[in-house]
């Protein structure tokens, strides 16, 4: 691990006083709604909305900060060397964002009863919707900035004295973004019911967009579903059962298509400025054409039950879902002669089954008191049933859990097999197949990584749910909400390596970086490997530095045999090892709230119809694996320490006239 630093002065108070970020924004929203009623069962409405948002963000570093000292190449007050990329002043980055969107909708609604005793009911709606969003952004970074001298910039720097600064100026151009998204939709919903006993529903929607492919049968995004339900509580013999309020069985089937917005039927290019070499404008390929890509098709099946017992004191809802996806998007490796190493194709099959149960119990229900408890539970089982192409996924995909592996669930991530620390220098050791590398010769990336790496769990929980309770006494109300998750795994924050494999820049021990207290328990002397699994700090001048700064597989030609790259260095392997994988099970207190509604007779003399005072606490505590040491269970895979969810408190007053 590298511990090298330029060693410029650093003081957190000085950094706070001489740097900052400011953000200004404006937002305007207008809505218009027209409604026309033809008769008592037929009506039409038109809705139009417009939103405009403008945001400006300014991020500056003053010339007294540690960051500018590194760019300048000298301490504040010292003469900058010729290699400086910021010889005078500080740095200002300005980002301007504008977004304008509009939506119009025309809709026809009906709700008609007919037949004997009007037992038949037919209701629904049909309509069109058009929406457009334009997003523009420009970002520019300028140096030589003096915020304390009239917000001025240096303009008299001799570029012959600072050629590196001149190179930076020539390559520092504004970054412009301009996106336009247009969507045209048509939708319809029809519902028929008979005597509040049988219900039948049909929904459909078609979306067309400028982001979709140009195949004639795949231009429009199809979404439709059909469902039905039977209310047993309306049957005569059920009406004699006093303890059952209602009992409904329901079922549905739906179909949905999905398309990747990043895929285009035509070649997308980046238009570059004038080339000094060719003396003409050039362009570079930005995305390969994929005109034959079809919709990813998902078929969904659902069976459910809704029931209420004992005068609504017990309410129950349960659902079972089955989803089958065909033509799922997968990456297929292709020859780089095409200009790209992978291609998105339709080839995957995915099965996803889950069920959820919601229960609400109200043990106390009277004029002054009401107490209710609600809980929800869901379990998800998914499996990938297709083997992807052998070169579809990179090493990082397996480590991060984005690779699709046959027989595994979504979000399954792989890890290096940690063996322990070296008793000689305290470096990490792994089972990386070096002693039998010949078994890896000629294998694809998929076969190599599924053999060498270890599947260490999924980031997606297999079970999750919530628990809430509400207690009301007259005008005083207390409520609390908890959530839980079971079955997921996560990584501890990275300590040594970097996601890019560049340990030299990412693993420096520097004063401005947040460092883990675990470093205090690191290996320092022979024998420490028996009591700690935290590696030693092996700097650039350590005799074992080059032993760990690379990996035997980093060259594809290992003693004349071709093998896949397993790692860039041993520090990355440590951060992505099975040692750093812990349980992500948790029970979290999302919120606790206490509110009081003032009596009406107190407020009426002042013209107030309702006055409510509320105190709320959010993210109050989380019960999780002790090895997380404050890390939020849902966080993981970061190479730097991230701020965990912090408690927040609020006091609100709601007034209604």
N, C-alpha and C positions, 0 to 999 in steps of 0.2 A: 504494500500500500504506500502511496506517495504522501508525504507530509510537507512537501515543499511549498513555500510562500514567499512573496516578495518582501513581506514584513513591513509594509507601510503602516503608519500609525492608525489606530482604530479606537474610537470611543463612541459608544452607542448614543450618548447624549449629543455629541457633536454631529453624528449622522442624522439624528432627528431634527436638529436645529438647521441643518444645511441641505435637506432634501425633503421632498414631499410629493403628494399626488392630489390634484384637485379635479373635481368632476362637476360639471354643470349640465343640466338637461331641462328640456321643455317637452311637454306632451299635450296634444290637442286631440280630443275625440268628439265626434258629432254623430248623433244617431237620429234617424227619422223613421217613424212607423205609421203607416196608413192602413186602416182596416175598413172594409166595406162589407156590410151584412145584407145578403140578398133576401134571406128569409130566416125563419127560426132554426134552420138546420144547415144552411149553406153560407159560407163567408169566404172572403179573400183578403189577403193582406200583402203589403209591400214594405220591405225593410231595406234601408240604405244606411251604411255607416262609413265613416272616414276617420282615419287615425294618422297623425303626423308626429314623429318623435325626432328630436335633435339632441345629440349628446356630444359634449366636448370634454376630453380627458387630457390633462397636462401632467406629465411626470418629469420632474427635474432633479438633477444632482448638482449641488454647488461645488465650486472649486476646492473647498476645504474637506470634502468627503473622501473616504478611503477608496471608493469606486473610481473617482476622477483621478486620484493619485496613481492608481494602476494604469489608467489610460494615459496619463501625463508622463508616467515613468519617473516621477520624483515627488518628494514631499511638498506640501504647500509652502510657497515662498522660495523654493529652490528652482534653479534654471532647468527647464525641460530639456532632455536630450534630443538629438536629431531623430531618434526613432519614435518619438512621442506621436500618438494619434489624437491628442487633445492638449496642445501646448499651452493654451490659455483658456480661462473661463471654465464653465461647467457644461452640462448637457441638458437639453430640453427635448422631450418627445411629445408631440401633439397628435391627438387622434380625434378626428371629427366623424361622427356617424349620423346619417340621416336615413330614416325609414318612413315610407309612406305606403299606406295600404287602404284599400276600399273594398267593400262587399255590398252586393245588391241581391235581394232575394224576392221572388214572387211565389206565393203559396196559396193554394186553394184548400179549404178545410170543410169537412162535412161531418155531421153527427145525426143520423136519421133512425127513428124508431118506427116500426111498422108491424103489421100482422095482428092477430088476436091478442088483446090486452097489451099490445106493443111489446111482446116478448122478444122480438127480433130487433137487433141493433146493428147498424152498419156505419162505421166511422173511419176516417182516415184523412190523409193529406197527400197532395202532389205538388211539386214545385221545381223551380230552377234556381240555381245560385251561381253567381259569377264573382270571383275575387281576384285581386291583383296585389302583389307586394313588390315594392321597389326598395332595394337596400343598397346604399352607397356609403363608402368609408374611404377616408384618406388618412394616411399616417406618415409622419415625417420626423426624423431625428436631426437636430442641429447641435453643433458644439461651438464653444466659445461664448457661452451664455453667462451673463451676469445679472441675476435677478435683483441684486441689491444696488445696481447702478442703472436704474431706470429701465429695467427689463431689456437691456441692450445686448448686442452681439459684437464680437471682435471682427473687424473687417480688414486689418492690415497685417495679417500673418504672411511672412515670406515663405512660400511653399518650397523654395529651393533649400531653405534651412531645415524644413520638416517634410521630407519626401513621403514618409509613411502617412502623415496627415493628408497630404495631397492625394495619395492613393485612396484613402478613405473617402475624401470628398467626391472623387470621381465615381466611386461605386455607390455612394449614398444617395439613392433616388427615392422619391415618395412611393409608397405602396398604396395602390388604388384598388378598390373592390367595387364592382357594380353588378348586382344580381337582380334579375327580374323573374318573378314566378307568377304565372297566370293559371287559374284553375276554373273550369266550367263543369258544373255538376247538375245532374238531374236525379231526383229522388221521389219515392212514393212509399206510402204506408197504408195498408188496408187491414181493418180489424172487423171481424164478425162475431157476434155473441148471441146466444139464445138463452133467455130466461136466467141470466147470470149463472148459468150452469156450464156451458161449453163456450170456449173462446178459441178463435182461430186468427192468426196474424201473419201477414206477409209484408216484408220490407225489402226494398231494393234501392241501390244507389249506383250511379255511374259517374266517374270522374275522368275528365280529360285535361291534360296539362301540357305545357310546352317542354316539360322535362321527360315526357314519355317517348318510347321508341316509335319507329315509323312503320312497323309491320301492321298491315291493315286490320288484322284480327286482334291485335294487342295494343291498340292505341288507347283504349278506354279501360280504366280500372273498374272491374266489376265487384260489387259487394251486394250480397242478398242473403236473406234468411227467411225461414218459415217456422212458425211455432204454434203450439196449441196447449190448452190447459183444460182440466175438468175439475169443477168445484163440487166435491162430494158433500160439502156441508149444505148444499141446496136440495139434496135428495130428502124425500119425506121421512124416511126412517132415521136419517142422521139428525133431523131437526128435533127429534125426541131425546137425543143424547145431550144433556145439559152441559157437560163438562168440555165439550168440543165446540169452539166458536166457529172455526172454519178449517177446512182441510182441502188443499188444492194440489193436484199433481200436474206437472208441466213437462214438456219436451220441446226441443228445437233442433233445427239443422241449419247451418250457415256455410256460405262459401265466400272466401276473400282472396283477392289477388294482391300481390305486393311487387313493387319494382324499386330497384336501387336508383336513387337520384344521381349517384355518381357515374352511372353508366349512360352512354350516349350511342345512338345508332350511327353517328358520323364521327369522323376524326376531329377531336378538339385540339386546337393549337394555341400556343402563346406567341403573340406577335412581339418580337424583340426590336429594339431601336437600331439605328443605322450601324452596320458593322464597319469598323475602320479597316479590317482586313479585306473584305469583299467590296467595300464601298457601295453597299446596297442594304436594304432592309432584309432581315432574316426572321424566320419563325422556327419554333421548336415544338415537337409533339408533346401534348399535355395529357391526352387520354386516347387509348386505342378505340377504334370503332367496334361496336358490338351490336350489329343490327338484328341478329338472330336470337338475342336473349328474350326469353318468354317470361310471363308472369310466374312468380312463385305462388303456387296454389295451395291454400289451406282449407280443409274441410273440417268443420266443427260440429260435434254432437253433444247434446246436453239433456240430462234428465234431472228434474228437481222436485222438491216437495216444500210446500208452505203450510204452516199450521199454527193455530192459536188455541190455548186451553185455559179453562178456569177464568172466564171473563177477562181475557187478555193478560192474565198474570204470567203466563208462560207462552212465549212465542218462539217458533222454530222455523228455520229455513235451511235446507240442505240441497246441494247441487253436485252433480258428477259430470265432468267434462272429458271429452275425448277429442283430440286434435291430431289430424294426419296431414302432413305437409309433403307435397310432391313437387318436383322440379325446383327443389331448394337451391339457392345460389351457393356455388362452390368455386374455389380457385383451382384452376388447372395449370400446372407448369408447362411452359412452352419454350422453345428455343429462343435465345436472346437475339437470334438473327432477325426476328420479327420486330425488334426494338423494345420488347417487353419480356419479362421473365414469367408472367402469369396472366391468366385470362379467366374472366368470370363466365361460368357456364351453368346450365340447369342440369343437375345430376344428383342432388341429394334427396334423401327421404328421412323424415323426422317424425317420431311419435311422441306425443305429449299427453299425459293423463293426469288429472288432478281432481280433487274434491274439496269442498269447503262446507263448513257448518257454522251457522250463526244462531245463538241462543240468547234470549232476553228473559230475565226473571224479575218480576216486580212483587216482592214479598209483602210490601206495605203500600196500600193505596187507599187513602181516605182524604177528607177535606183539607187537613193541615199537613199531613205527612205523605210523602211518596218516596220510595226507595227502589231503584232498579239496578240490576247488574246485567251487563251484556258481555258476551265472549264470542270470539270468532276463531275458527281453526281451519287451516287449509294445508293440504299436502300435495306436492307436485312430483310426478314421476315422468322424466323424459329420457329418451334414448335416441341416439343417432344410429340408423340402421344401414348406412351407406359408407363404404370405405373410400375416402378421398384419394385424389391423385397423389402419388408419392412425393411430388415436389410442390404441393400446394401451399404448405405452411412452413414458415421459417422457425428457427430456434426460439425467437422471441414470442411467437404465437403459442408455442407449447408452454413456455414459462409464464405467460400472462393469462392463459386460459381462453384464448380466442381460436385455437385450433380445433377443428372438428375431428373427433376420433371415434371410430366405430365401436359401439358397445358402451361408450361413456356418456355421461349426461352433459348438458350445457354447462359451460363455465369451469369444466375440469381443468386444473392447471397442474403442470409437471414440475418436479424439483430434482436437484442433484442429491445423490445419496451421500450424506455427511458421515465420515468415519471417526473423526476426532481431530485433535491438534497434534502437531509434530512435537515430540519431546525435545527436539534439538533447538528449533527456533520459534515454536509457537504458531506456525502457519497452519492453515486448514488443509485437511486431507479428505479425499473423496474416492468413491468407487467409480472411476471414469473409464474403465476398460482399457487402460494403458497397457496392462500386462497381457491382454489378449485382443489387441487392436485388430488382428487379422480377421476376427469374426465380423468386423464392421466394414470391411473392404467391399466396395461396390454397392452398398445398401443405399436406398433412397433416404431423403430427409425424414420422411414419415416412419420408415422402419427403424432408422437409427435412433431417433429421439424417443420412440415408444419403447425401445429396448434399454437404452442407457438411462433415461430419466425415469422417475417414479411418479405415478399418478397420486397426488397427495390430497385430493378432495376437490370440491366445487365451491365456487364463490356464491352459487345460488343455493338458498336454504331448501331443504326437503319439506320442512314444516314451518309455518309461521302463523301468527294470529295476533289478536289484541284482547284486552280486557278493560272494560270501562264501568264506572259506577257513578250514580247520581243520587244525591240525597237532598230532598227539599222539605223545609219546614216553614210553612207560611210563605213569607217573601224572601227567605234566605235559602240559597242553593249552593251546594258543594258538589263538585264533579272532578273526576280524575280519569286519566286515560293511560294505559300501559300497553306496550307491544312486546312481542317476543319472537325469537327466530331460533330454529334448531336445524342442525345438519350441515351448515356451511363451514368452510375453512377460510382462513385468510393468512397473509404473510405479515410478519412484523416489519416495521420500517427498515429500509436498507441502512447498513452501517458503513460498509467498506467500498463496495463496487459502484457501478453505474449502469443504467439501462442500456446505454450506448456502448458499454465496454471500454470507455475511456477513463480508466481509474486515475490517470494522472491529474485530470482536472476536476473530477467529481468527488474524489475521496480525500481532498486536502483537509487537514485540520487547520481551520482558519478562524480568526476571532469573530467574523461576522456571521458564521454559520452556527445554527443550533446543533449541538452535539448531544448524543445520548449519554446518560449517566452510566450505562453499561460498560463504557470504556474503562471505568475505574476498576472493573473486575476482570480486565483482560489478562492474558498470559504475559508474564514478565520474567519468570525464572523457570528453569527445568523443574519439573514436578508439578507445575501449576496446571498442566493438562489433566491432572486427576481431579481437580476441583472446579475448573471453569471450561466453558466452551467458547469463550470470546477470544479470537486470535490476537496475536501481538501486533503492535504497530511496526511495520517493516518499511522504513523509509528508503529514499533513493541511495543513501550511502551504506545501507545494510548489506552484508555479503549475500543474503538470501533474496535480495530484491528481485533479481531477474528470474529467480525460480518461480515466483508467484505472479509476476507482472504479465506473464504470457501463459499459454497452454499448449500441450504437445500436439493438439489437433488443429491449431490455428493455421497450419500449412496443410493444404489439401494433399500434398505429396509427402507423406510421412514414411521415410525410408523406402521410397519408391512405391508406396501403396496409397491409393486414394481413399480417404475417409472424409465424412462430413465434419464440419467445424462444430465442436461440442461446447466450446467456451472461448472467450477472449482472454480471460485471466481468472485466477483462483479467487479473487475478491468478489467478482460477480457471482461465482459459483457459491460462495458462502451466503450472500444475500438471498440467492434463489435456491437454497438447499432445504431439505425436509426438516432440518433443525429449526428453521425460521417459520415453520407453518404451525399455527395454533388454531384452536377451536374459535369459531365466530358466533357461538351460541350466546344469546343475551336476553335479558329482561330489562326493558327501558321504561322509565317514567317519562312519558312524553309531555304531560301537562297536568297541573292541578289548578283548579279555579274555584274561587269563592266570590259569589255575587249577591247583591241585595237590591231588591226593587222597592223603592219607597212607596208607601201607601198612597192610593189615588186621592184620598181626601186631603193629604198634605200638599199635593201638587196642583189640584184644580184651581185654587185661588190665584196661582201664578200663570195659568194658561198652559201648563205642562201636562201632557197626557201620560207620559212615562219617563221615569228617571231611574237609571240603574247604575250602580257602582260595582266595578269588577276588578278583582286582583288575580293575576295569573302568573304562574311560574312554569317555564318550559325547560325541557332537557335537565331535569333536576338531578337524576342519577341513573346510572346504568350498572347492572350486575352482569359481569362477564368473566372470562378466563383471566386469572391473576397474571398470567404471562404477558398479557397485553400492556400492562403497566400504564394505563391511561389512554392508550390508543383506542379509538372508536372501532368496534368490531367490524363495521362495514368498510373501514379503510384498509388498504393493503396494496402492495406492489409499488409503493412510492420509494424513491431512492433517497429522499430527504424527509425529515420529520415534518408532519403536517399538524396544524392545530386541530385538536379534537373538538367535538361538540361542547359548547360551553353553556352553562345555565343562563337563562335570561328571565327577567322579571318585568312585569308591566302593571300599570294601574290605569284603568279606563273609566270614563264617565259617559254614558249614553243618554242623550236628551231627545225626547220626541214631543213635538208640539202639535 
